[in-house]
Amino acid sequence: MDANPRWTRRPQGSTWGDWGPDDQLGRLNLLTPKKVLQGIAEVKEGRVFCLSLPLDYPGGAILSPRRHPPELMPTMREGRANMAVPLRCYDPNAMDVVCDDRVLMTLQYSTQWDTLAHVGQMFDVDGDGKMEDVFYNGFRAGIDIAGPLVYDRDNEGRPNPVPPGAHKLGVENIAVTCVQGRAVMIDLLAHHGRSGKIVGYEELMAILEKDRVVVEEGDMVCFRTGFAELLLEMKKQPDRDVLFNTTSALDGRDQRLLQWITDSGAVALFSDNYAVEAMPARPGGSDPCATLPLHEHCLFKLGCYLGEMWYFTELADWLRANGRNRFLMTAPPLRLPGAVGSPATPVGTV
């Protein structure tokens, strides 16, 4: 581990600095050419599965008041909608009819990637007893990932010259890796149905043993809970209580589960539910703690990515019917510099 210019101490059990002082990829460094070949070796049938919800789901802003459905609209041509426009209106010899559109989109509204810039924590990176707001590998809030609230002024009251956005750890770092490799499906729905089970280490180990699932370093791990298919059944009228009370999620307060994530070497955890982990998490006691402990463990400490509200129904059913749980995953996000999250249209190939 090289000396780091941003910190002298790192969180216990973290991977900060393991891939260099300025690393912005975290465990994506484990998605090597060997892992790509292992993923390709899982392709036996040439069948492909779309692992994204329609990006206008879940519908409304019930699940998060800050996240709204995409607004799709045409571009404008001379003050009119540039949609199904016959160019003969402008050139009598033109035979073309053209369409052009644009979208206003909340990047983490539907099927999405969480980047390492999505969730940071307060941590004493210098060992001086002063807690600072930082992200993975010690990148600083207000400088590397900047925003207009706490950090809209410097220490002398002058406007912060750093524009809002992820100047480090942004989604473009994920996109350029192409995110292709071996993925493993863990079917929580098949074992717990729509019981609302909060799955800890013991329950997860029982499922892995029963389904003969093995997770190895560099794998991407998928959890099917039934949340996404329930969303589709609700037809853009999501019932938050039903969704959260009848579908499974991981127990982010279970320290043995978090240690399993560490030991597994997983590159990313993808789930068809809202946050991968149960939300709200179980009470964390009287000491200050993370609101979303699995997010803290994965995004902040390990550099292990999260994906939420992915769609696994057809793929998971096919894998179970054919006695398999591994497949080739191809899942790059948008190459949008400075974004902290991204919609995705992942592909599973078997």
N, C-alpha and C positions, 0 to 999 in steps of 0.2 A: 504494500500500500504506500503510494507516494505521499509526500508532504502536501497538505492542502492549504491553499491561501485563504480559505474562507472559514476554516474551523481547526481547532486543535484537539477536540474530542467529538466522538460520534455516538449516536444512540447505541445502547447495548444491543447486540445481535443484528445490527444493521449491515448493509453492504456498501455504505458510503466509502468511496475511494478505492474499492476493490478493482475497478476498471480504469483507474486514473483520476487525478484531481479534478478534471473538468468534465468527467463523464456525465452525459445527459440521457443515457439509454437504460441504465439499471440492468435488470435481468434480460432485457432484449439482447444483451451481449451473449447470452446462452443459446440464442436461436441461431446456431451455427450452420454451415453447409451440411454437416452431418445430420443435424436435426431436420433440415429440409429434405434430405434423401430418405430419412426415416418416415417422414410424412408421405412422400411420394410412394414409398413401398407399401403404404396402406391402401393404395388405389388398386382395387381388384376388378371393379365392375364398370368404372367410368361414369358412375351416376353422380350428379351434383345436386346440392340442396341449398336453397337460399336461406340464410340464417338471420335475416332482418325482418322486423315488422314493417308494414307500410309506415313511412316516416311521419304520417299525420296521426298515428296512434301514440299515446293512449286516448287522446281526445280531451279537449278543454284544458283547464289548468288545475284540476282537482288534486293530482298527485304532487304538484309543486306550483305555488302561485307565481313563481318567477320564471317558469318555463311554459311557453305557449306554442300552439301548433304552428307549423310553417305557413306562411302567406305566399302563395304562388300567384304571380301576376305577369302579364306581358310587358315587355319593354315598350317604349313609345316611339312612334314614327310620325313626325309632324303633328303632334298633339293627339294622335289616335293610337289605339291599341295595336301593337305590331303582331297580330295573330291572324292567320289565314288571310294575309294581304296579297292580292294579285298585283304583281309588279307592272302589269299592263296599265295600272292607274298612273304610273309614272313614265312608262315607256311602252308605246303601243305595240312594239315588236317583242316585248318580253313575255315569255310563256310561264314564268315561275310564279308559284304561290308560296309565301314564306311565313314562318312562325319564329318567334324569339321571345324567351321569357326569363324571369328572374325570381329569386326567392328570398324572403326575409325569414331566417331560421334560427331558432334556439338550438345550439349545437348539441345539447344533451337532453333533448326532449324525448326522443324515442330510442331505438337501438343505437348504442353509443359506446365510445371509448372514454375512459378516464385517464388523463395523462398524469405524470408525476407532478405537474403544476396544479393539479386540481385540489389537493388537500395538503397543507403543511401543518406544522405544530410549533408551539413554543418550546424552545430547548436551549440550554446553556452550552453553546458551541465553543466558547472560549475558555470554559472552566473558571470563569471569574465570578460565578454566582449570579450573573445577569441573564435572565431568560430573554431570548430573541425569537422573532417570528421568522422561521426558516422552512425551506422545502428540502426535498431529497438532495443529498450530497452538499447540504449547507447553502444552497442558493437562497438569496435573501429576498424576503418580502419587501416591497417598496423600491427595490432596485432591479433584481432579476425577474421577479414577478410583481409587477407594479399595479397599483389601483388608486382610486381617488378618495378613499375614506380616511383611514388612519394615516396614510402616507401622502396626503395632499400638500403637506408643508414640510420643509426641512427643519432642522433644530433651531434655526434662526427665524423661522416664520415665513420664509420665502416659498413661493410655489415650487412644488416638486417638478423638476424638468423632465422626469422620466415618464413617458406616456404609458397609459394602462395597457396591460397585456403580458403575455409570457415571453419575455425576452430570452429566457432560458427554459428548458424542459418543455417547450411547446410541442404541439402535436406533429409538426413537420418532422421532428426527430424520429417519431414512430414510422411515419409514412415512407421515408426513404429506405427503411429496412425491408419494406414490402410485406412483412409479417406473414410468412408462409412456413409451415412446418407441421409437426405431428401434434394432434389434439386428442384429448381423452374425454369421453362423456361419462359423467356420473349422474345417474338417473334417480334423483330423490323422489320424484313423483311416483315412480314404479313401486317404491317401498313405503312411502308415507302418504300417498294420495293427496287429497285436499284436506289435510288435517291441521294445517298451520304449524307443523312441527318445527321447532327451532333446533337445528341439527348441530350438535357438538362433536367432539372428537370420538367418543365411544360410538355414537350412531353412525358417523361417517366411516369409521374403521369396519363396522359390521357390514355396511353396504359394499365397501371395496372388496372385502373377503368373499361375500356371497356372490358378487358379480365378477369376481376375478379381475378387478381393475388394478393396474399397476401404473403409478405416476413416476416418471423418471425426470432427471434434471433436463431442462430445456423444453419440456412439454408445455402445452397450453391446456388448461383444465376447464371443462365446461360443466355447469350444474343445471340440470333440467328440473324445474320445480312446478311447472304448469301455469305460472303467473302470466306469461305472454299469451298462451292460448286462451286463458280466461279473459284477458284484455280483449282479444278478438271477439269472443262471445258477447262482450258487453257493448260492442259496436259504437265506440267513441263516447260511451256514457259510463265511465269507470266508477265503480263503487269502491271507494278506498277501504272501507272496513272489511268488505268481503275479500278483496284482493290480499290484504295484509294478514287477515285472520285465517285464511284457508289455504295458503300456499307456504311452502317451506322456505327457510333462509338459514344461513350459517350463523352460529353463535359467536359473535366477535369478541365476547368477554371470556371465551374458553381458552385459557392459556395453552393447553395441550393442542388444541386445534391450530392456534397461531404458530406453535412450534412445528407442527406438521407441515404447514405452509412453508416455513423456513427450510426445513429439512428436505422437502420435496424438490426444491430447485425449480418450481413452476415459474414460467415466464409471465403468465397472466392467468387470472381467474375470470371466466365469463359466465354470467348467469342470465336466465330469462326473467329474473325478478327485478325489483326496483333498485336494490343497492348491494346485491350479493349477500350482504349480512342483514340480520334482523334489524329493523329500524322502527321505533327507537331500540337502542341496545339495552340490555339489562342494566340496572343501576350499577355504577362503578364504585360505590362506597363514598366515603367522606373526602378522600384526597382528590385534587384536580386530576382529570383524566380526559381522554379523547371522547367526544360525543359518538364518533363512529370508529370504534377501536380496530376493526379489520381494515378500514381505510388507512388509519394511521400505520398499522403494521405493514401493509402492503405498499402503499404509495410513498409514505414518508420514510420508512426504515429500509425496506427490502428492494425498492425499485421494481416491485411486482405489479403489473398493470391490472386494472379492473375493467370489465365490460358489463353493461347492464341492459336489461330488456332485450336481449338477443332472442331469437326465435328458434327453438330446437325441436319442435313437435315431430315433424316428418322424419328428420334425421335420427332423433333418439328412438323413435318407433322402429325405423328400419334397422338400426344397429342392434337393438334388443332382439328383433325377430330373426336376425342373422347371426346371433351369438358373438357380436363384436362390440367393442367400445372405443376403438381408435380409428382415426380418419385423418385426411389431409385438410388442414385449415389454411385458407387464404383470406386475410382480413386487414388490408391496409386502411387506415383512416384517410380523411381528406388531407392533402398536403397544403395546409392553411397556416402560414407562419404566424406565430403568436397566439394561437388558440389553445385553451386549456382542456378542450374536449372536442369530440367530433362524432357526427353520425357515421354509420358504417353499413355496408351491405356485404357481410362476410359470406363466404362460400365454403361449404363442406363437401369434400369429394371422397367417394368410397370405391 
